[in-house]
Amino acid sequence: MARPHLFIRSLRIAITASLVLVASCFHAFWRTEARAIGRPSAGTIGTVTITTPVKAHLVDGSTVVFRKGASIGYTAVEGNGERFPFMQSSGGRSISVVPFDSIVGLETFEGKQLVAQSVIVSAAATALTAVATVGLLKALFGSCPTVYADTGTGPILEAEGFSYAIAPLLEQRDVDPLHVRAGRDGVVRLELRNEALETHYINHIELMAVTHPSGTRVMPDQNDHLVVVDRLRPLDAAHDRVGRDVLPVLSSPDGQLFASAATTMTAAHEGDLDDWIDVEARDLPPGDSVAVVLRLRNSLLNTVLLYDGMLGGRDAPGWLDVNLQRISSAIDLAEWYTRTMGMRVAVGGAPLPATGELWQARLSDVGPLAFRDVAIVLPRPSRNARSVRARLRFVADNWRIDYAAVASTITRPTSTTVPLSRVVVRAPDSTASPANDTAAVAALREADGRYLETMPGQRMTLEFDPVSPNTASDASTTYLIVWQGWYREWVRGRWLAEPVRTTAWTPGDAAMVTALRRWQSRQTEMERAFYSTRVPVR
């Protein structure tokens, strides 16, 4: 999974026709259904037979393609394969046995056409060479697609995309504010990376540009609609469920993060999983709404739920590739996740929606890697009410909050769409100049059946040609990335060899309590590993 997280902002119930595109010289752009296969445990009777094409990514950077499938035993993968050297799409030689000890990851492609050059070159573009694999990848977590921008001091992480879209039916669209500015030539440049052991299927990427008065800020609200917030000021009070005064922690974006109290986590049980923060804003100017502005990201609780829960048994490959391909199963999972996870916000004294929810707003999970600025727009208890009290409710320790404030002036801006102009990639031959990959541009320009597929270690530069510049001295321009897609987690052999569960995983409070207990016991270890390891990109 890329983010070690879990999924959905929205459930996309659509089965899109696959479209094989002509690949460029370095990347593959076609829709696949990748299924990661792990090494069977000792004592497993017989072998696992894969009848669809299989790719084995090896620790030396080479790739073995079994075009007619393979048999997976306890020690090796066997079949009629071709081995291609690192960063080469020709010169393959026959090979019939690949020991597991030499394999970084194994994927299958079911029901789709394989374009030989695309398969080989896509795999060869990975940076998982012997130097970067054996020791590092044992503790590596996923990260979903990430984008970086050079702010003058080197690449800075700006956003992570569709963090919990772990299957095609859970394809997700995200809107993330960026701190990037156009270069001297007016072009906005972002670096797209795959830094995880997963395959990304990116459907669409574009920018939105918003010109707004200096001193105001642009960000998405809880529904990914854009807002301009003004008159931002600190909250007057903030207390969590156990009564801690958390206002000092939330008062400035300084890296001091809110986390749930250990006693709250320990007390969580089936039927009552939650923590909350009660916030208050006083002496508000006239108006009928208010926005709670947050800078936040998720903890790794979702990661534990995914890795130790959903993918924690030997049935994980089937769970991903069978259960999540069924619309009914995907809907059940999505409904449970929506009810349970995220952040639900209720305003004291304000009328509840007619739909029956006990809150006025809900914020979806955003992922554990990149902080996101959001404005949760809320009604006041009555028009021109001078004070607002709201409860931010969530599963215990699901959030890390760096900053919270209130904005009493909220407007809806006009945005300009900035389409993708170029995807600049490095040639396999390091002496060649970078080139515009027109196949990648075609795959990403529209939200359609064409997908850019990226493999671990790949990166490319996205270029967006300038819009008409605003020359007003009292105006600023904010860019937001709009992107859509899904990803497939590579199931590691260790997960199948040492499963943490032996029965079928079922979404529900019991699964969440189990994840909470494991997260509480491993928090320090997991955070250290997650925030210090990435698949190297080249």
N, C-alpha and C positions, 0 to 999 in steps of 0.2 A: 504494500500500500504505500503509497507514497507517503503521505504524512503518516505517519503511523496513525492514521485516524480512521475515522469511519465513514461517513458519507453524507448525506444528502441535504441539499437546500431544497431541491424539488425533485419529484419523481417524474422522470421522462418516460412515459409509457409509449414507446414507439419502436418499431423494428425497422431499421433503416437498411435499404438495399446496399449491398457491398459494392464498392467501385474500385477497381484496380487502376491505379494511376501509373503513368510512366515515371519511373524513379529518376532522380538526378544522379550525379556521379557519386554522391556520398550518402544519401539518406533514402529510406523506404517510406513511401506514402501510400498506404493501402489499409483497408479495414481488415483486421484480423481478430480472431478470438483466441488469445494466448492463454495457455494453461500450463502452469508451472508444475513439474513433477519432482517429487522428492525420492530419496533413496529408501527402499523398503527396509524395515527393521530386521534384525537378525531373527531367524526362525520363521520368517514369512515363507509360506509354501508356494512354490512355483514362481513365475515371473509376471510382470505387468506388461501386457502387449499394447502398444500404441499403433494404431492403424493409419493415423494421419501423419503428415510430415513433422519432423522433430528437428529443432536446433539445439545443439549443445555448445554453450559458451565456455571456453577453457581458460585455465589460469594463465596461459602464455599469450592470451589475446586471440588465438585462432578460433575458428568456428567449424564445427562438424554439422553437416546437413544430411539428415536421413530423410530422403524425399518420399519414401514409401513406408515410413514408420519404423519402429524399433521395438525391441524387447528390453525391459528394465529388470535386471536381477538384483541381487544383494550387493554385488561388487562392481557392476559395469552396465553400460548400455551397449547393446549389440544390434547390428543391422547392416544394410548396405549403405554406407555413408561416404561422403566426400569431405575431406578436410581442407580448409582454405587458410592460408597464413594470415597473420594479423595485417589488417588494412589492405588486403588484396582481394579482388573479385575474380581472379583467374588463377590457374595453376593448381586447382584442386586435385587431390590424390585419394585413391580409394582407401577406406578404412572400415573395419568391421566391428572393432571392440574399442570402447572408450571407458577407461576406469573411472569410477566416481571420484576418486581422489584428485583427478585432473579437471573436474567440472565445477565451474562457478555457478552456473544456472542452466536449467533445462526447460525449454518451452515447446509446446505443441501448437499447431495451427490447424483448426478443425473446420472442414467444410468450405475452405477458401482456396483460391488459386495462389500458388506460390510463384512469384517471379524470381528466378534464381539470382539474378544480379542484385535485386532489391534485398532479398533475404541475407545474402552474403555480406553486402556492403553495409547494411544496417547493423549487422552484428559486429562487423570488423571495426566500425567507427567507435565502439565502446572503448573506454579508457581502462577497463579492468585487465591490466597487465599483471604479470606475476608480482611486481612490486606492490601493487595496490590491492591485492586480493586476500590471500590466505589468512593472514592474521587479522586484517582490518574487518573483513566482511562477516566474521563470526559475530560481531557485536553491532553490525550496522543496522540502522533503522531506515524506514522509508521517508520520503519527503515530498512526494507529489511534484508536479511541474513547478519550477521556481523561476522568477525573473529578477534580474539584477540590473542596476544602472550605475554608471561611473559618475560620481559626483565631484570628481577632481582628486579624490584620495584613494581611488581604486573602486572596484565593484562593490556595491552595497545591496544587500537583499532588500527588495521592494515588496514582493508579494508571493504568495503560493496559491495555486489554482485548484479548484474543485477537489478540496482535500478529502472528501469522504465518498466520492463517486467511484466505488470499487467494482462496478459492473456496468455494461451498456445500458441497462434499464434504469440505472441511477445517474445517468449523465446529468451534469450540473453546469449552471451558468453562474459565474461570479463577477462581481464588480469590486475592484480594489483601487483605492486612491494611491497615487504615486507621488513621490517627491522629486521626480525627474524633471529636468528642464530641457528645452530644445538646445541643440548645439549652435555654434556660430553660423552654420549653414541653414539653421532652422529645422533640421531633422531631429526627431526624437528617436533615440536608440535604446533598446533594451536587450539584454542577453537572456535568452531562454535556455534553461538547463534541465537535464534529467540527472539528478544526483542520488538516485535510489535504485535498489534492486527491484525494479518494476518496469512495465512497459506502459507508456503514455499514449493515449489516442486523443489528439487535440483537434477539435472540430472547427473552432473559430477563434480568432483573436482580432481585436480592433481597439482603438483608443477613443475616449470621449474627452473633448477639451471644453472647459468651462471658464469663461472670463467673468470675474467677479470683483467687487470693490476690495482694495487692499485692506487688510485687517480682518476680513471675513475668511471663513474656511468652507471648503466643499468636501462632502463625503457622502457615502450612501447611507440611507436609513435602514431600518430593519427589513424592508422589503426590496432592497437594492435600488430604490428610487433616489435620485440625487437631491440633496438639500444644501442650501447655503446657510450657515449658522453665524450669528453675530451676537454681540454682548455676552460673550462667554465668561462665566465667572464660577468660582468654587461653589461646591455644595455647602450647605450650612450644617449638615449632620449626616453621618453614615455609620451604621452599626450592623454587625453580622448577627447570625442566629444566636450565638452564645453571649451576645452583648458587648463584644469588643468594639472599641471606637476605632474604626478603620479609616477615618477621614485623613489622618496624617499620611497614610500610605498612598491614598488616592489623590492627594492634593496636587501633585506635579508628575510629569512624565520623566521620572528619574531612575527607572530601573528597579525601584522598590516595588515588588509585586504583591498584590493581594492573593492569598491562598487560604483555603478553608482551615479552620482550627482542627487539630488532630482529634479532639473530643467529638467534633461534629462528624468526622469521617467514621470514627469508631461506633458512634451511635446510629449511623444509617442502617436501615433494615428494610425488608420487603414491606411495601406500603408507605414508607417514609424514607426516601433517599436524599432529601434535599437540604441544602444550605440556602441562606438568603442574605441580602444586604438591604436594609431599610435606609433609604436616602430621603433627605428633606431639602427643599429650596424655599427660601422665604423672601419677602419684599420684592415680589416679581412685578414688573410693569404690566399694564393692561394687555390682555390677549386671551385667546381660547385654547392655546396649546403651549407646550414646552418640550424641549429636547434634552435628554440625558446623553451627553457626549462621552464616549468611552474609547480608550485605547487598550486593546486587549488581544489575547490569543488564548487558545485552549491549553490545558495541561496535557500530559501524556496518558490520561485516564482512557481516552478513546483508543489509544494505541494498545493498551493492555486488553481492552475489550475485543479488539480485532485480532491481535496476535495470539493471546492466550485463550480467547473465547472462540470466536468464529473459526480461526485458522489453527486452533490449538489441538486438533485431533488428526488422526490419519485420514479422516474423510474430508479434509480441507479442500483438496483439488476438486472433488466432486461437489462439495458445498458451493464453491465459487462458480463452477461451470455448469452445474445442473440446477441447483436451487435458485440461484440468482438469475437464471435465464427464464424462469417461470414467472409470468406476470403476477400470479396470485402470491407466490412466495415473496417477490420483491415488494409488492404492496403491503403485505403483512409486516415485513421488516421496516419499511418506510413509515408506516403508521405508528409502530411502536417507538421508533427512533424519534419521530416528531413529537410524540406525547412526552417522551422521557428526557431527551437531551436538549441542548440549546439553553436559552435564557428566556424566562417568561416574566413579563413586567405588568404589575397591577397597580393602579393609581387609587389611593384611598378616596372614597366618595364619588368617583367618576362612574357613569353607567357602563355596564358590561356589554359587549357586543351581542347582537341577536343570535349569533351562531352558537352560543352556549359556552364559550370558553370563559374561564375565570380570570382572565387577564386581558389587557388592552393591546398588548404587543408581544411578539415573540421574535427573538434573534436566533438565527441558526448558528451552529458551531462554525468556526472560521479556520480551524487548524492550529497546530501547536508550534509552528516555526516562525512565521512572520506576524508581527503585530498589525492589527487593522484598526483604523479609526472609523467609528460608526456613530450615528446620531439616532437614538431611539426616540421617535416623535410620539408624544403622549398627549391625551386630552387633559385639561384641567378639570377639577371637580365641578367648577361652574365658570361661566365666562367672567374674565377679569379677576379670577381668584388670585389672591396675593401670595398664597403658599401652596405647595404641592408635596405630598408624601407618596412615595412609590416603593414597592418591594420588588427587587431583582431576585428572582428565584431560579435555582439551578441545582442539578445533581452535585452533591458535595465534592469539592475540589476539581470540578470540571473546567474552571476558568483561572487564568492569570490576568489580573487587571492592573495596568500600570498607571492609569489616570482616569478620573471621572470629574465631570463638570456639568454645568447646566447652561443652556442657551435659551433665552426668552424670545429671540427674534429668529424666525425660520422662514425662508423663502424657497420656492422651487425655481431652479435656474433653467435657462436654455442651454443646451449642449450642442456641440458640433462633432459629428463623427469623423474620425481620422482613420481611414482604412490603411491596412498594411500595404506598404509599397515594395519592400524587398526583404528577403531572408538571405543574409550573407553568411556563408559557411566557408570554413577552411578546407582546402583541397587535401586529399590524402598525401599528396606530394607537398611537403612543407615549403618547397621552393616556389610553388605556384601561388599566384595571387588569390585571395578570397574571391568567391564568385556569388552572384545572385542565383539562388535556387528557385527557379520559376515554378517547379512542381510543388514546392512547399508553399509558395505564395498562393497558388491556385487552391491548395487544400485548405488554407486558413482564411481566405478572404470572405467566405460565406458559411453560415451554419447550415450545412447540408449533409449529404452522405459521404463527403470526402474528408478523410482524416489524415493528419500528420502523425505518423507513428514514430516515437523516439525511444531509444534504448538507453540503458545505463551508461553514463559518461558522455553522452552527446550534449553539445551546446551549439547555439547559433545566434546571430545578431538579428534582431527584428528592427527594421527601419520604417518610420512613418514620416512621410513628407509633410512639410509644414502647412498649417492652415494660415489664413490671413492674420498677420500679427496685430495685436492690440497695442497701440502706441500711447494710450492714455496713461499719464503718470500715476493716476490713482487706481489703476486696475492691475489685477494679477490673473494669470492663467494656471489652472490646475488640470492635470491629466489624470485620467482613470483608465485602467486596463479592464476590458470586458472580454472574458474568455470562457470557453465552454468545452467540455470533454469528459473523459473518464479514464481510469487506469486499472491495470491488472497487477496485483501483487505477485511477486515470485515466491512461491511457497518453498521455504528453505528445507533442506534435507533434515536438519536438526529438529525441526518442528514435528516431522513425521517419525523420526527415530526416537524422540523423547517427548511424546505427547503429554500435555497437561490435562487433557480430558479424554475419557474413553467412551462417553455417551454422546448422543447427538446434541448439538447446541441449539437452544431454543431462546428466542428473544423474550425478555421479561425482567421483572425485578430481581429474580434469583440470579440471573446472569450478571446483572449490574452489581449486585452485592459481592459476588465472587470477584469481579474485576476490581472493585473498590478495595477489597482486602489485599489482593495481590499488588495493586498500585501502592497502597500504603506501606507495604513491607519492602518494596523495591524502588521507591521514589528516587532516592539519592543516586543509586546506581544507574537507573534508567536515564535520568536527566543528564548525568555526566556523559554517558555514552551517546545519547541522541544529539546533544548540542555540540559535540566535538568531532563527530564522524560524518563524512559525506563520501559518496563515490566521486573520485577525482574526475574532472572534466578536461577535455582536450579540444 
